[in-house]
Amino acid sequence: METAIAKSLKQVIDKVNSAIKNSTKTSRCTIVGASKTKPLELLQQAYDAGLRHFGENYVDEIVTKAPKLPQDIKWHYIGHLQTNKIKQVLVPNLYMLETIDSIKLATKVNKECQKLSKKLKVLIQVKTSTEDTKSGVSTEDAPALVEFIMTQCPNLEFSGLMTIGYEGDENAFIQLYDLKIEICEKFKLNKDEIELSMGMSQDFEKAILYGSTNVRIGTTIFGAREYPMKAQCKEEHIDVAETKQNEQQSQKKETETQQEGKKSE
Ligand SMILES: *Cc1c(COP(=O)(O)O)cnc(C)c1O
């Protein structure tokens, strides 16, 4: 029998593919399963349903989960990274660190990667809202950090920009897209190769319309998190209803989704 997660994932793939078709700003998008707080069995189910990119927010969780799951998983670290946890977060199959937000952090991550002879893809986390609890560099400071990584951090590969922002905040999406264009022009980078990580369960389709190439989706794939993360309790209730609805819809759409699914992997 097909798992609930497989059904939800199919529906997400379907929506991602339609959003890509309707977007003039991107022609591809990776789905990253944001699996924080979720047990191994559920990650394995998502893996069995075809998901290969997973994102964790907490170093302790990625350290516990990564060795116990298939090694072809491409892990993204999407949480705030403290410098004393860098060594641990560098699990063998860490694919991308999405949250570089200072020269100090870039320097230290580069140094640890050097020791392991590892080249690591990194995104710069940009603060696109005025809410001061969110980490990230300002849009003004981002180009200097890109330049630092490109010139001073040989073991880091600057791969794009990431933002969290407020749910559905078009302004955040627009700011990040414009910043990507600015950076690509300034540093002569190919804009088709530079990632924009934005969009979550509630707003990923919109984010893709605005150019996202990397959506981080938690509750819509894995179901509501059982214990509230920080101040997200209110959102969780919406997500529960959403997920149930999604499951019902995805049952109907199953056959058409199967074909579509291949494109976004
Ligand atoms: C939890 C989390 C997500 C996923 O959030 P959902 O609303 O559950 O899809 C995405 N990005 C980051 C940084 C997160 O912490």
The ligand as an SDF file (V2000), in Angstrom:
LIG
                    3D

 15 15  0  0  0  0  0  0  0  0999 V2000
   10.9160   23.9840    8.9200 C   0  0  0  0  0  0  0  0  0  0  0  0
   11.5470   24.7280    7.8090 C   0  0  0  0  0  0  0  0  0  0  0  0
   11.0320   24.6500    6.5140 C   0  0  0  0  0  0  0  0  0  0  0  0
    9.7760   23.8760    6.1570 C   0  0  0  0  0  0  0  0  0  0  0  0
    8.6560   24.4700    6.7360 O   0  0  0  0  0  0  0  0  0  0  0  0
    7.1890   23.9110    6.4130 P   0  0  0  0  0  0  0  0  0  0  0  0
    6.3120   25.0640    6.6140 O   0  0  0  0  0  0  0  0  0  0  0  0
    6.9380   22.8030    7.3460 O   0  0  0  0  0  0  0  0  0  0  0  0
    7.2130   23.4590    4.9900 O   0  0  0  0  0  0  0  0  0  0  0  0
   11.7080   25.3220    5.5130 C   0  0  0  0  0  0  0  0  0  0  0  0
   12.8100   26.0510    5.7590 N   0  0  0  0  0  0  0  0  0  0  0  0
   13.3200   26.1570    6.9870 C   0  0  0  0  0  0  0  0  0  0  0  0
   14.5410   26.9620    7.1920 C   0  0  0  0  0  0  0  0  0  0  0  0
   12.7020   25.5090    8.0450 C   0  0  0  0  0  0  0  0  0  0  0  0
   13.1930   25.6330    9.2690 O   0  0  0  0  0  0  0  0  0  0  0  0
  1  2  1  0
  2  3  1  0
  2 14  2  0
  3  4  1  0
  3 10  2  0
  4  5  1  0
  5  6  1  0
  6  7  2  0
  6  8  1  0
  6  9  1  0
 10 11  1  0
 11 12  2  0
 12 13  1  0
 12 14  1  0
 14 15  1  0
M  END
$$$$
